[in-house]
Amino acid sequence: MPIHFALSRSVLLVLGLWASGGFFSLNIFGLLWERHKERHGHRHLPHVAEVFAPVAADQRVSYHASPLSTPATPLGARTAAGVGSAGISHSRLRSAAPIRMDLAAEPGLVSVVIPTHNRAHILGRAIESVLAQTYRNLQVVIADDGSSDDTRSLAESYGPRITYVRQGNAGVSAARNFGMGHSRGEFIAFLDSDDRWQPWKIEAQVNALGRNPDAGLVWTDMAAVDETGRLVSDSYLRVMYSAYERVNFDKSLPQVASLGDLIEAFGASPPRGEVRKGDLYSDILLGNLIHTSTVLFRRAWCERSGGFDESYARAGEDYEFYIRLCSCGPVVFINAPSTFYRVGAGDQLTAPSMLLEIARNNLRAIQTWYPRSELQIRLSRRVIRRRFAESYAWLGEAELDAGHRWNAARQLSKSVAVMPALDKRVLLVASCVFPARIRDRLLAARRAVRATGATGAKIDGRLV
């Protein structure tokens, strides 16, 4: 290689490192100065709220005022208190997305809402798994989000067993709300159109809430299968959601029963799994723990806390919904896989191409709800700071993978400001100002490493 090319590359590398160091230092100094002013100024923000900032304005997200909330009554205020199983007082976090259900609730009926868009080729398997449930008092609502394939004819082929409703394409949040608006059940369950259920799922969940009338939500583990139906993992919830690594379930949700106590159809050899109950109000703020296709909840809880926020249009909408739903009271977890979750398909909302949206909405959810909940949650200052640092870092990595290097640098700098350390975040900030050719090669190498052996997306962000 000619000497002048080598010298040029060396100079570019030094300039890149110098610029990244300056950019990083200015970001850190600005954030720390803001924290200093806030701490010694007129406004007191007790934990990491003083470094909260909305997700970048160019992401065009908004949170609209709701008739359910007024300046005189903060969203997190305990205006509707109840006492959970551990003696914990609960308030309802109310949404900017009030849900309207015009049909009266029928006691004991479970409304299963299946949102779908152009999945007629796979929807039938989801429907069949619902109709095969050992619990028979069901209403199946197909919420068609503007499909252009044979979804309607497929749904109508099942006759009166299926309630088919259609709207223009508006996203999964709007589709779930639309489906719930046509529900008649005392309970509501969701099933994504590419997933399937075990026959005992609804029976076990209804009985779990029947045994625990103060609880209002029950979810389960899930198994992962590929597009051919081959089993990938028989316990995938903890693989997909790394927030489980932060939660002490023995403390937060102690065991109260076993799965065999809840189902009768299997006689002397029921599936195994413990049933746990407790308060998830604090732990859910550490990251999502609940997968939507595994859930069943009381309709009354949803009417109180609100439906899905439809501004979370594309992905990550479920986490914000479950933060609010878990604020209503105790919940139940059945540690057995009731759901077959499809992984590795390009049309999934958790496909790698959607991870930027999920990371943005994760940060947005905790920025929205933590400040309204911090007087009630049982989390240390350090734990909360780490949660925000990881969320900023996760979003920064996702922005960098998407090629948005200045947004990435801002989010990564915020992460280091919240929890300073010399780790991979500093290197990622430096890479944001490398020459384009070097940066592109580094990003390509990172994507290749992360894609090796991947069958699905991990929903969370962790510090190294």
SEVOLUM-976426 format. One record per residue (C-alpha): residue number from 0; residue in one letter; chain; y, z, x. Coordinates in Angstrom, 3 decimals. Layout:
N
- NUM,a,A,Y,Z,X
...
//
This chain:
464
- 0,m,A,0.000,0.000,0.000
- 1,p,A,3.457,-0.937,1.443
- 2,i,A,5.395,2.080,2.686
- 3,h,A,8.361,1.441,0.392
- 4,f,A,6.107,1.619,-2.714
- 5,a,A,4.678,4.931,-1.550
- 6,l,A,8.158,6.291,-0.860
- 7,s,A,9.389,5.101,-4.252
- 8,r,A,6.541,6.831,-6.056
- 9,s,A,7.118,10.032,-4.107
- 10,v,A,10.816,9.999,-4.939
- 11,l,A,10.064,9.409,-8.630
- 12,l,A,7.597,12.263,-8.650
- 13,v,A,10.075,14.652,-7.032
- 14,l,A,12.820,13.579,-9.420
- 15,g,A,10.468,14.049,-12.379
- 16,l,A,9.527,17.559,-11.285
- 17,w,A,13.177,18.412,-10.609
- 18,a,A,14.333,17.090,-13.984
- 19,s,A,11.539,18.818,-15.850
- 20,g,A,12.367,22.105,-14.130
- 21,g,A,16.015,21.792,-15.081
- 22,f,A,15.245,20.778,-18.638
- 23,f,A,12.740,23.603,-19.009
- 24,s,A,15.159,26.173,-17.541
- 25,l,A,17.981,25.110,-19.846
- 26,n,A,15.716,25.344,-22.882
- 27,i,A,14.490,28.810,-21.908
- 28,f,A,18.005,30.034,-21.100
- 29,g,A,19.328,28.772,-24.433
- 30,l,A,16.573,30.393,-26.426
- 31,l,A,16.870,33.714,-24.587
- 32,w,A,20.653,33.686,-25.028
- 33,e,A,20.217,33.143,-28.772
- 34,r,A,17.818,36.090,-28.873
- 35,h,A,20.330,38.263,-26.988
- 36,k,A,23.140,37.399,-29.420
- 37,e,A,20.920,38.035,-32.444
- 38,r,A,19.731,41.403,-31.143
- 39,h,A,23.253,42.649,-30.388
- 40,g,A,25.046,40.893,-33.222
- 41,h,A,25.359,41.529,-36.941
- 42,r,A,21.912,40.410,-37.970
- 43,h,A,18.756,42.386,-37.237
- 44,l,A,15.517,40.458,-36.998
- 45,p,A,12.819,42.923,-35.979
- 46,h,A,10.079,40.800,-34.402
- 47,v,A,9.960,37.186,-33.278
- 48,a,A,11.962,36.012,-36.257
- 49,e,A,15.009,35.886,-33.986
- 50,v,A,13.612,32.825,-32.227
- 51,f,A,12.407,31.100,-35.368
- 52,a,A,13.824,27.650,-35.854
- 53,p,A,12.928,25.037,-38.431
- 54,v,A,10.534,22.350,-37.337
- 55,a,A,12.560,19.444,-35.951
- 56,a,A,14.904,17.949,-38.523
- 57,d,A,13.659,14.445,-37.843
- 58,q,A,10.324,15.434,-39.375
- 59,r,A,12.040,15.312,-42.782
- 60,v,A,10.446,18.362,-44.357
- 61,s,A,12.183,20.589,-46.862
- 62,y,A,11.523,23.681,-48.891
- 63,h,A,13.199,23.546,-52.258
- 64,a,A,14.484,26.487,-54.228
- 65,s,A,12.281,27.643,-57.051
- 66,p,A,13.008,29.060,-60.491
- 67,l,A,10.536,31.767,-59.491
- 68,s,A,12.786,33.092,-56.737
- 69,t,A,16.402,34.223,-56.821
- 70,p,A,18.745,35.671,-54.158
- 71,a,A,18.454,39.076,-55.805
- 72,t,A,14.658,39.074,-55.469
- 73,p,A,13.335,37.889,-52.095
- 74,l,A,10.134,35.920,-52.195
- 75,g,A,8.273,38.643,-50.340
- 76,a,A,9.585,41.546,-52.424
- 77,r,A,6.957,43.669,-54.104
- 78,t,A,7.995,42.941,-57.638
- 79,a,A,4.433,42.742,-58.921
- 80,a,A,2.441,45.364,-57.120
- 81,g,A,-1.233,46.103,-57.290
- 82,v,A,-3.611,48.096,-55.159
- 83,g,A,-6.348,46.413,-53.151
- 84,s,A,-9.767,47.690,-52.285
- 85,a,A,-8.465,49.421,-49.188
- 86,g,A,-5.581,51.087,-51.014
- 87,i,A,-3.142,48.430,-49.845
- 88,s,A,-0.265,47.530,-52.120
- 89,h,A,0.043,43.802,-52.725
- 90,s,A,2.929,41.668,-53.826
- 91,r,A,2.717,38.048,-54.812
- 92,l,A,4.322,35.516,-52.543
- 93,r,A,5.736,33.044,-54.997
- 94,s,A,5.877,29.358,-54.317
- 95,a,A,8.517,26.721,-54.623
- 96,a,A,5.735,24.817,-56.431
- 97,p,A,5.151,26.560,-59.776
- 98,i,A,2.030,25.226,-61.472
- 99,r,A,1.950,24.333,-65.157
- 100,m,A,-1.347,24.617,-66.989
- 101,d,A,-0.935,23.698,-70.623
- 102,l,A,-4.549,24.247,-71.704
- 103,a,A,-5.679,27.763,-72.569
- 104,a,A,-8.176,29.346,-70.165
- 105,e,A,-11.744,29.638,-71.482
- 106,p,A,-13.510,32.827,-70.304
- 107,g,A,-16.368,32.139,-67.909
- 108,l,A,-15.605,28.419,-67.553
- 109,v,A,-15.241,27.042,-64.009
- 110,s,A,-12.980,24.006,-63.630
- 111,v,A,-14.019,21.960,-60.586
- 112,v,A,-11.155,19.760,-59.375
- 113,i,A,-12.146,16.788,-57.200
- 114,p,A,-9.105,14.910,-55.841
- 115,t,A,-9.927,11.427,-54.615
- 116,h,A,-8.372,8.217,-53.349
- 117,n,A,-10.445,5.052,-52.831
- 118,r,A,-13.738,6.849,-52.232
- 119,a,A,-15.907,5.404,-54.985
- 120,h,A,-18.571,4.666,-52.365
- 121,i,A,-19.114,8.373,-51.719
- 122,l,A,-17.673,10.189,-54.746
- 123,g,A,-20.948,10.064,-56.677
- 124,r,A,-22.663,12.435,-54.246
- 125,a,A,-19.936,15.031,-54.752
- 126,i,A,-20.177,14.741,-58.552
- 127,e,A,-23.973,15.008,-58.513
- 128,s,A,-23.805,18.188,-56.432
- 129,v,A,-21.539,19.766,-59.066
- 130,l,A,-23.729,18.720,-61.964
- 131,a,A,-26.745,20.199,-60.135
- 132,q,A,-25.237,23.710,-60.050
- 133,t,A,-27.372,26.558,-61.376
- 134,y,A,-24.211,27.842,-63.107
- 135,r,A,-23.849,25.502,-66.083
- 136,n,A,-20.504,26.463,-67.684
- 137,l,A,-18.483,23.839,-65.847
- 138,q,A,-15.631,21.411,-66.376
- 139,v,A,-15.458,18.619,-63.775
- 140,v,A,-11.994,17.090,-63.315
- 141,i,A,-11.709,13.907,-61.220
- 142,a,A,-8.048,13.696,-60.128
- 143,d,A,-7.631,10.053,-59.102
- 144,d,A,-4.674,9.726,-56.749
- 145,g,A,-3.932,6.064,-57.395
- 146,s,A,-7.251,4.539,-56.297
- 147,s,A,-7.606,0.742,-56.293
- 148,d,A,-11.419,0.686,-56.059
- 149,d,A,-14.132,1.480,-58.637
- 150,t,A,-13.342,5.199,-58.893
- 151,r,A,-12.517,5.037,-62.611
- 152,s,A,-15.665,3.190,-63.650
- 153,l,A,-17.811,5.498,-61.536
- 154,a,A,-16.307,8.622,-63.111
- 155,e,A,-16.575,7.219,-66.637
- 156,s,A,-20.248,6.342,-66.071
- 157,y,A,-21.024,10.074,-66.288
- 158,g,A,-19.716,10.225,-69.854
- 159,p,A,-18.259,13.385,-71.398
- 160,r,A,-19.486,15.559,-68.529
- 161,i,A,-16.490,14.336,-66.486
- 162,t,A,-12.768,14.625,-67.238
- 163,y,A,-11.112,11.664,-65.504
- 164,v,A,-7.329,11.745,-64.985
- 165,r,A,-5.214,9.374,-62.932
- 166,q,A,-1.762,9.425,-61.343
- 167,g,A,0.127,7.178,-58.943
- 168,n,A,-0.615,7.792,-55.285
- 169,a,A,1.272,10.957,-54.334
- 170,g,A,-0.936,12.752,-51.810
- 171,v,A,-3.644,15.384,-51.919
- 172,s,A,-1.319,18.286,-52.831
- 173,a,A,-0.016,16.471,-55.899
- 174,a,A,-3.545,15.369,-56.825
- 175,r,A,-4.872,18.940,-56.756
- 176,n,A,-1.921,20.174,-58.834
- 177,f,A,-2.451,17.297,-61.256
- 178,g,A,-6.114,18.167,-61.610
- 179,m,A,-5.365,21.864,-62.122
- 180,g,A,-2.906,20.901,-64.842
- 181,h,A,-5.872,19.530,-66.828
- 182,s,A,-8.139,22.508,-66.184
- 183,r,A,-9.425,24.812,-68.898
- 184,g,A,-11.378,27.289,-66.813
- 185,e,A,-10.892,30.968,-66.148
- 186,f,A,-11.859,30.015,-62.587
- 187,i,A,-10.928,26.998,-60.456
- 188,a,A,-12.856,25.476,-57.561
- 189,f,A,-11.992,22.485,-55.375
- 190,l,A,-14.378,19.947,-53.917
- 191,d,A,-13.224,17.145,-51.639
- 192,s,A,-14.711,13.837,-52.695
- 193,d,A,-16.703,13.378,-49.457
- 194,d,A,-18.266,16.864,-49.480
- 195,r,A,-21.244,18.339,-51.366
- 196,w,A,-22.324,21.772,-52.619
- 197,q,A,-25.485,23.809,-52.487
- 198,p,A,-26.854,24.396,-56.036
- 199,w,A,-26.186,28.153,-55.895
- 200,k,A,-22.513,28.005,-54.875
- 201,i,A,-20.728,28.518,-58.181
- 202,e,A,-23.250,31.042,-59.512
- 203,a,A,-22.853,33.221,-56.433
- 204,q,A,-19.061,33.026,-56.473
- 205,v,A,-18.628,33.762,-60.173
- 206,n,A,-20.974,36.748,-59.852
- 207,a,A,-19.084,37.940,-56.773
- 208,l,A,-15.819,38.066,-58.722
- 209,g,A,-17.614,39.609,-61.701
- 210,r,A,-18.820,42.463,-59.491
- 211,n,A,-15.344,42.827,-57.964
- 212,p,A,-12.796,42.495,-60.795
- 213,d,A,-9.874,43.414,-58.516
- 214,a,A,-10.636,40.442,-56.252
- 215,g,A,-9.390,36.989,-57.164
- 216,l,A,-10.646,34.562,-54.517
- 217,v,A,-14.033,33.968,-52.914
- 218,w,A,-14.921,31.509,-50.168
- 219,t,A,-17.969,30.782,-48.033
- 220,d,A,-19.150,29.320,-44.765
- 221,m,A,-20.017,25.609,-44.606
- 222,a,A,-22.418,23.281,-42.797
- 223,a,A,-21.225,20.111,-41.065
- 224,v,A,-22.953,16.756,-41.543
- 225,d,A,-22.160,13.313,-40.184
- 226,e,A,-21.701,10.145,-42.234
- 227,t,A,-25.464,9.603,-42.389
- 228,g,A,-26.069,13.104,-43.722
- 229,r,A,-27.522,14.429,-40.466
- 230,l,A,-26.881,18.145,-39.927
- 231,v,A,-24.387,18.711,-37.109
- 232,s,A,-23.867,22.472,-37.525
- 233,d,A,-25.274,24.957,-40.017
- 234,s,A,-22.283,27.300,-39.584
- 235,y,A,-19.147,25.215,-39.063
- 236,l,A,-16.331,27.379,-40.437
- 237,r,A,-15.879,29.309,-37.178
- 238,v,A,-16.159,26.093,-35.177
- 239,m,A,-13.366,24.396,-37.100
- 240,y,A,-11.027,27.374,-37.514
- 241,s,A,-10.475,29.285,-34.291
- 242,a,A,-8.486,31.984,-36.132
- 243,y,A,-11.859,33.643,-36.725
- 244,e,A,-11.786,34.677,-33.063
- 245,r,A,-8.723,36.843,-33.795
- 246,v,A,-9.996,38.637,-36.895
- 247,n,A,-12.184,41.753,-36.959
- 248,f,A,-14.147,41.086,-40.137
- 249,d,A,-16.024,44.386,-39.973
- 250,k,A,-12.658,46.128,-40.283
- 251,s,A,-10.763,43.771,-42.589
- 252,l,A,-13.637,42.728,-44.869
- 253,p,A,-16.529,45.225,-44.694
- 254,q,A,-19.881,44.206,-46.155
- 255,v,A,-20.372,45.176,-49.811
- 256,a,A,-23.509,43.227,-50.798
- 257,s,A,-25.823,40.399,-49.786
- 258,l,A,-26.078,36.865,-51.148
- 259,g,A,-29.420,37.645,-52.774
- 260,d,A,-27.670,40.184,-55.008
- 261,l,A,-25.537,37.408,-56.512
- 262,i,A,-28.003,34.660,-57.396
- 263,e,A,-31.080,34.731,-59.612
- 264,a,A,-32.395,31.172,-59.326
- 265,f,A,-34.186,31.751,-56.009
- 266,g,A,-36.256,34.734,-57.104
- 267,a,A,-37.879,36.604,-54.213
- 268,s,A,-36.629,34.283,-51.436
- 269,p,A,-32.871,33.802,-51.828
- 270,p,A,-30.647,32.376,-49.068
- 271,r,A,-29.479,34.991,-46.594
- 272,g,A,-25.894,36.048,-45.979
- 273,e,A,-23.708,39.109,-46.245
- 274,v,A,-20.984,39.449,-48.869
- 275,r,A,-17.725,40.936,-47.593
- 276,k,A,-14.643,42.146,-49.434
- 277,g,A,-11.212,43.290,-48.339
- 278,d,A,-7.602,42.470,-47.678
- 279,l,A,-6.768,39.189,-45.938
- 280,y,A,-3.016,39.503,-46.425
- 281,s,A,-2.312,40.082,-42.713
- 282,d,A,-5.164,38.167,-41.124
- 283,i,A,-4.407,34.899,-42.918
- 284,l,A,-1.083,34.758,-41.044
- 285,l,A,-3.029,34.495,-37.775
- 286,g,A,-4.337,31.078,-38.813
- 287,n,A,-6.255,29.487,-41.629
- 288,l,A,-9.631,31.067,-42.394
- 289,i,A,-10.430,29.326,-45.678
- 290,h,A,-11.781,25.822,-46.193
- 291,t,A,-10.818,24.321,-49.522
- 292,s,A,-14.192,22.876,-50.577
- 293,t,A,-15.746,26.353,-50.254
- 294,v,A,-13.253,28.171,-52.504
- 295,l,A,-13.328,29.543,-56.044
- 296,f,A,-10.427,31.609,-57.431
- 297,r,A,-9.059,33.069,-60.630
- 298,r,A,-6.711,30.694,-62.416
- 299,a,A,-4.415,33.654,-63.220
- 300,w,A,-3.787,34.206,-59.504
- 301,c,A,-2.710,30.601,-59.057
- 302,e,A,-0.402,30.825,-62.060
- 303,r,A,1.281,33.809,-60.418
- 304,s,A,1.592,32.526,-56.852
- 305,g,A,2.104,28.810,-57.571
- 306,g,A,0.311,25.563,-56.905
- 307,f,A,0.233,23.408,-53.800
- 308,d,A,3.636,22.659,-52.304
- 309,e,A,3.776,18.875,-52.699
- 310,s,A,6.173,18.449,-49.779
- 311,y,A,3.087,19.161,-47.645
- 312,a,A,1.993,15.721,-48.700
- 313,r,A,-0.473,14.466,-46.109
- 314,a,A,-2.317,17.332,-44.398
- 315,g,A,-2.266,21.072,-43.762
- 316,e,A,-1.235,21.826,-47.340
- 317,d,A,-4.097,24.237,-47.971
- 318,y,A,-3.059,26.871,-45.420
- 319,e,A,0.312,27.543,-47.045
- 320,f,A,-1.392,27.723,-50.450
- 321,y,A,-3.919,30.330,-49.269
- 322,i,A,-1.267,32.486,-47.610
- 323,r,A,0.293,32.912,-51.040
- 324,l,A,-2.974,33.265,-52.918
- 325,c,A,-4.223,35.988,-50.547
- 326,s,A,-1.030,37.966,-51.142
- 327,c,A,-2.203,38.682,-54.703
- 328,g,A,-4.968,41.146,-53.790
- 329,p,A,-8.458,41.575,-52.309
- 330,v,A,-10.713,38.598,-51.578
- 331,v,A,-14.459,38.082,-51.053
- 332,f,A,-16.235,36.157,-48.291
- 333,i,A,-19.871,35.009,-48.577
- 334,n,A,-21.167,34.426,-45.068
- 335,a,A,-23.550,31.590,-45.945
- 336,p,A,-22.953,27.807,-45.996
- 337,s,A,-22.470,26.692,-49.594
- 338,t,A,-20.866,23.363,-48.702
- 339,f,A,-21.859,20.279,-46.717
- 340,y,A,-18.674,19.173,-44.969
- 341,r,A,-18.562,15.594,-43.651
- 342,v,A,-17.257,15.200,-40.091
- 343,g,A,-16.446,12.239,-37.884
- 344,a,A,-15.045,9.911,-40.564
- 345,g,A,-11.758,8.091,-39.991
- 346,d,A,-10.508,8.594,-43.583
- 347,q,A,-10.525,12.398,-43.412
- 348,l,A,-7.347,14.438,-43.563
- 349,t,A,-8.588,16.333,-40.493
- 350,a,A,-9.092,13.157,-38.465
- 351,p,A,-7.397,13.306,-35.023
- 352,s,A,-4.612,11.010,-36.237
- 353,m,A,-3.589,13.696,-38.759
- 354,l,A,-3.446,16.606,-36.311
- 355,l,A,0.301,16.225,-35.707
- 356,e,A,0.964,16.691,-39.418
- 357,i,A,-1.378,19.689,-39.540
- 358,a,A,0.328,21.300,-36.530
- 359,r,A,3.766,20.782,-38.066
- 360,n,A,2.722,22.242,-41.385
- 361,n,A,1.002,25.202,-39.716
- 362,l,A,4.256,26.161,-38.004
- 363,r,A,6.269,25.496,-41.128
- 364,a,A,4.018,27.758,-43.209
- 365,i,A,4.320,30.778,-40.957
- 366,q,A,8.047,30.211,-40.443
- 367,t,A,8.405,30.258,-44.224
- 368,w,A,6.195,33.219,-45.111
- 369,y,A,6.045,35.609,-42.151
- 370,p,A,9.710,36.711,-42.429
- 371,r,A,9.111,37.418,-46.145
- 372,s,A,5.969,39.442,-45.419
- 373,e,A,6.536,41.315,-42.164
- 374,l,A,7.267,44.679,-43.803
- 375,q,A,3.870,44.594,-45.516
- 376,i,A,1.508,43.172,-42.893
- 377,r,A,-0.566,45.164,-40.415
- 378,l,A,-0.002,43.166,-37.222
- 379,s,A,1.495,44.317,-33.941
- 380,r,A,4.594,42.715,-32.501
- 381,r,A,2.568,41.271,-29.628
- 382,v,A,0.029,39.691,-31.978
- 383,i,A,2.763,38.036,-34.023
- 384,r,A,4.559,36.793,-30.931
- 385,r,A,1.339,35.272,-29.639
- 386,r,A,0.729,33.595,-33.005
- 387,f,A,4.133,31.883,-32.862
- 388,a,A,3.769,30.994,-29.194
- 389,e,A,0.427,29.325,-29.913
- 390,s,A,1.859,27.497,-32.924
- 391,y,A,4.786,26.116,-30.901
- 392,a,A,2.379,25.123,-28.125
- 393,w,A,-0.025,23.455,-30.557
- 394,l,A,2.803,21.437,-32.081
- 395,g,A,4.149,20.588,-28.631
- 396,e,A,0.767,19.208,-27.535
- 397,a,A,0.412,17.251,-30.766
- 398,e,A,3.905,15.774,-30.355
- 399,l,A,3.091,14.835,-26.770
- 400,d,A,-0.169,13.159,-27.795
- 401,a,A,1.823,11.190,-30.378
- 402,g,A,4.289,10.038,-27.699
- 403,h,A,7.222,12.181,-28.916
- 404,r,A,8.005,13.671,-25.521
- 405,w,A,11.400,15.281,-26.252
- 406,n,A,10.141,16.955,-29.423
- 407,a,A,7.138,18.059,-27.376
- 408,a,A,9.342,19.522,-24.658
- 409,r,A,11.393,21.484,-27.205
- 410,q,A,8.348,23.003,-28.911
- 411,l,A,6.592,23.826,-25.624
- 412,s,A,9.766,25.451,-24.290
- 413,k,A,10.006,27.595,-27.421
- 414,s,A,6.409,28.650,-26.891
- 415,v,A,7.097,29.822,-23.349
- 416,a,A,10.300,31.585,-24.465
- 417,v,A,8.385,33.546,-27.097
- 418,m,A,5.537,34.461,-24.710
- 419,p,A,6.379,33.684,-21.061
- 420,a,A,3.509,32.752,-18.741
- 421,l,A,2.746,30.179,-16.057
- 422,d,A,0.009,28.243,-17.816
- 423,k,A,-0.672,24.718,-19.042
- 424,r,A,2.430,24.758,-21.260
- 425,v,A,4.680,24.596,-18.188
- 426,l,A,2.737,21.625,-16.854
- 427,l,A,2.969,19.904,-20.222
- 428,v,A,6.748,20.379,-20.270
- 429,a,A,6.918,18.856,-16.792
- 430,s,A,4.842,15.880,-17.916
- 431,c,A,7.422,15.147,-20.625
- 432,v,A,9.878,13.840,-18.009
- 433,f,A,7.437,11.976,-15.768
- 434,p,A,7.977,8.215,-15.440
- 435,a,A,6.477,6.402,-18.401
- 436,r,A,3.569,4.856,-16.452
- 437,i,A,2.443,8.195,-15.004
- 438,r,A,2.929,10.006,-18.324
- 439,d,A,0.927,7.389,-20.228
- 440,r,A,-1.947,7.648,-17.762
- 441,l,A,-1.969,11.434,-18.051
- 442,l,A,-1.932,11.272,-21.857
- 443,a,A,-4.738,8.710,-21.873
- 444,a,A,-6.819,10.945,-19.626
- 445,r,A,-6.167,13.982,-21.862
- 446,r,A,-7.146,12.055,-24.993
- 447,a,A,-10.334,10.805,-23.343
- 448,v,A,-11.338,14.305,-22.273
- 449,r,A,-10.590,15.794,-25.696
- 450,a,A,-12.454,13.013,-27.486
- 451,t,A,-15.640,13.453,-25.430
- 452,g,A,-18.318,14.868,-27.684
- 453,a,A,-15.910,15.451,-30.576
- 454,t,A,-17.281,15.131,-34.104
- 455,g,A,-14.406,16.703,-35.989
- 456,a,A,-10.996,18.261,-35.579
- 457,k,A,-10.438,21.873,-34.626
- 458,i,A,-7.683,23.287,-36.785
- 459,d,A,-5.642,25.636,-34.622
- 460,g,A,-3.817,25.998,-31.337
- 461,r,A,-4.654,28.365,-28.493
- 462,l,A,-2.951,29.302,-25.255
- 463,v,A,-4.835,28.910,-22.001
//
